[in-house]
Amino acid sequence: MFKKLGFYSKLGYKLIRKDTVNKNDYRKDYDQLAPTYKTWLDEMGQFTDRIINLDYLDKQEKIKILDFACGTGYISRGLLEKGIDCQIRAVDYSDKMLEGLKGLNDDRIKIVQSDGIEFLENTEERYDLIYIGWALPYFNYRVLFNLFRRVLKPDGLIKIIANIQGTLSGIEDIFMEVMYKNHGEVQKPMDIRFNLPKGKDGLARWFNQYGFEKMDLEEDEILFKFNNAEDLLDWLKKTGAIAGTSHIFKSYDLVREDLLEEIRKRKYRDGSYEINHKFAYGTFRLR
């Protein structure tokens, strides 16, 4: 018991000092998984499609759109395919994730490789519409939503799809157990769970604090099943679902077997290994 108290105290100290997995660590992971990110889109693109629309936007002239933390550009591509009169600014920190977009021959889109917060702090542009797909947990929402207010035009819209609390159920406990077991290999913890809203109502409360009105908002959950623990862990890694975790440990390879052991203990249900993904999506207007 005292050993665990000491372990958690050390983690708490690192969290207070902000000695945690950071934006550069996430960028490195997304640079590496860019070639396999299609695995995520193949499964979850159908849900992202639900926000790729211009609902509630009352404009006839050219629409200025920010695709924030755009990744490989799934949302931007979907918008361009609609043939709308628009100017899209697609911003992401990972140069490798942006490579696919850079080959587009379309003057309606401009690509920016930048940290998202730094871009918002320094841009002089104002947008009718901001898209943020799956990236919310990587940012402090208090900072982010204030900056979104800064760059949105009056009555501007935000369309979002985001992870919520309860997603990847049990995975945090698995990593905590492996961190405790391999405490000498732990470099820094992650604090991403603090940026997960409590369901769609929690997401609405976050937006409301910063002057955004809910236009529509839904919540959903999907369950993935795998034949073995190895397939589940590999899926989590190559889709980016656990991006950043490789930087928790000095050597990820040394703890892989312990992670698999915990997955076998905790995630086996009725003949398969299961993991859930829980999320909310909708539209908000700046009041």
N, C-alpha and C positions, 0 to 999 in steps of 0.2 A: 504493500500500500504506500509506504513512504517513498519507495523508488518511483512509483507512478506520480506522486505528488511533486517530487523533484523534477521529473521529466516534463510535466505540464507547466511547472513554474518556469522552466527554461524556455519552453515554447511561448508562454505568455510574455516573457521578457523580450523575446525576439519580435513578437507582434507589436509590442509597445514601441520598440525602437525602429519599426518598419523594416526589419531585417528579414524580409519575406520575398517570395517569388515575385518578380517585378515585370514591368512592361517589356524589357529587353529579353527576359527569359521566355515570355510568351511569344515574342517575335521570332526567336530562334526556333522554338518548337513548331510554329506555323510555317516557317521557312522549310523545315524538314518534312512536314506532313502535307505540304502543298500538292505533291503528286498523287496522294491518296485521298484528298479531301472530297473527291467526287463520290466516295463511298457514303459520306454524310449526306451529300445533296441527293443522291439516289433514293435515300430513305426519307429525308426531311424536306426536300424541295417542295413536295406536294402541300406542305403546311405553309412554307414561305410564300407560295403562290397566292395564298389567301390575302396577303397585304399588298401584292403587286397590282395596284389599281390607283385610280385618281379620284376615288369617292370623296365627297365633301369639298372638293377643290373647285371653287367658282371662278375660273379664269379662262379667258379665250385666247390671250396672247401666249407667247413662249413661257413655259414653266421652268423655273430654276429649281433644280433638285440636288440635294446632297445625299449621296450614298455613303453613309458614315461607317467606318470599319467594314468596308465592302467585301473583304476577302477575295475570292476568285471572281467576284462580280456577277453572281447569280441574279441579284435584284436588278442591277443596271442592264444586264442583257434582256431580262424580261420586259423592262420598260421600253428599251429600244425596239424590241420586236413588236410593240404595240403601234409603232409608227407615229408617236406623238411628237408635237412641236415642243422640244425641251432642250435644256442645257444641263447635263449631269456632271457634277464634280464627284468622282469616285476616289475615296481616301482610305488608305490602309497603311499600317506600319510595316507589314511584311512584303518585301520586294518580290519574293518568290510567289506569294499568293496573287500578286498583281500581274504576273507575267502573261497569263492568258488574256487579260483585258488589253494589254499593250498592243496586241496584234489586231485589234479591231480597227477597221477603216471606216470610222464614223465620226464626223466632226461635231456631233451632238454630245460627245463625252470627252472629258478631260480627266486624266489620271494623276493623282498626287500620292507619292510615297512619303508618309509623314506619321508621326505619333498623332493620334486623334485629338487629344487635348491641346497640344501645341498648335495644330491646325486651327482649331476653333478660337483659340486665344488671339491668333495673328491675322486671320482672314478679315478682309474688309467687305466680302460679299454677303448678300442677304438672300435667303432662300424662301421659296413658297412651300417647299415640302422637304422633310428630312426622313430618310429611311435608316433604320438601325436593325440589322438582322443578326440575332444570336450573340451579339457582342456586349450586351449590358453588364454581365458579371465582371468584365475586365476593367470596369471604370467605377469610380466613386460617383454614384448617381447624383449626389448633391452638387458636385462640381460640374458634372456633365449637363444636367438639366438647366443650370444657370447659364451655361455657355450656349446651349440650344436656344434659350430665350434671346440671347444676344444676336444670334445669326439668323433667326427667323423673322420674316416680315410679319406685320400685324395680321392676325387671323391665320398665320401659317400652321401647317399640319406636321405631325410626327406620326409615322407608321412604324410599328415595332413588333417584333416577335422575339421573345426572351424566355430563358430558363427561369423557373420559379422554384421555391423551396419544395423539397420532396423529389426533385429529379435525381436520377442516379442513386436511388435509395440504397443506403448501406455502404456505398463506395468510400465515403469519408471515414466511416468507422474502420473499414478495411485498411486504409492508409494510416490511420492513427495507430492501429495495432501493430502494423509493420514498422512504423516509425519508432514506437516504443521498444519493439523487439530488437531493432537495429539503431538504437539511439546514437551510437558512435558514428553512424553513416549519415546522420541528418545534418544538412547544411542550413536549410531555412524552411519554415512552414509556408503554407498558402493561406490567404485570408479571403478567398473568392466567395465563400458562403455568405459573407456579410453583405454582398451585393446582389443577393437573390431575394426578390420580393416574396411576401407571403401570399401566393396565389394572385389571381387577377385583381382582387380587391386591394391587395397590398400594392400592386403596381399602380392602380388608379390613385391610391392615396399619395404615393410618391410624386406622381405627375401633378396632382391637385395642389400639393405644397408649393409648386413653382408656377402656378397660374395656368395650368393646362386643363381643359375641359374634355372629359371622355365623350367620344362620338360613338365608338363601338368597341367592345372588348369581350374576348372569349378565352376559355381555358381548355386545354386538352392534354391527353396523356397517351403514350404509345409504349408497348412492351416488346422488347427484343429477346429472342430466345436463341441459345447456342448449344451445340452438342457437347462442348467441353469448355473448361475454364480458360484454356489458352486462346480459344477463338473469341471469347468475351473480352479478355484483356487486350488482345490485338485490335479488336474493333474499337474499343475505347481510345486506344492510342492513335490509330490511323484516321479516325474521324475528327480528332481534336476535342473529344468529349472530356478528356482529362489532360488537356494541354497545360503545361507548366509543371506537372508532377515529376517529370524527369529531373527537375532542378532541386527537388527536395533533398535528394540523396547524393552523396559523393559519387556513387556508382549505381546506376539503375539496374544494371545486370546482376549485381550482387543481391538485390532484394527481390528480383523477379519471382523466384521460386516461393518466397514467403508470401508475396501477393497472390500467387496462384493458389497456394494452400488456403489462404483466408477466403478467397472466392469460392473454392470448393466447399468450405465449411458453411458459408453464409448465403450463397446465391443459387443453390441447387433446389429446384422445385419440380416435382412431377416429371422427372426424366430429362430435364434440360436446365441449363444455367440461364437465369433471367436477369434482365436489367431494364428499368423503366426510364422514360424520358418525359418530363412534365414541363409544360410551357404555357405561356399566355401570349395573345396577339391582338392587336387592335389599332385604333386611330385616336389621336388626341389633337385638339386645337388650342393654340395659344390664345387665351382670352384677352 
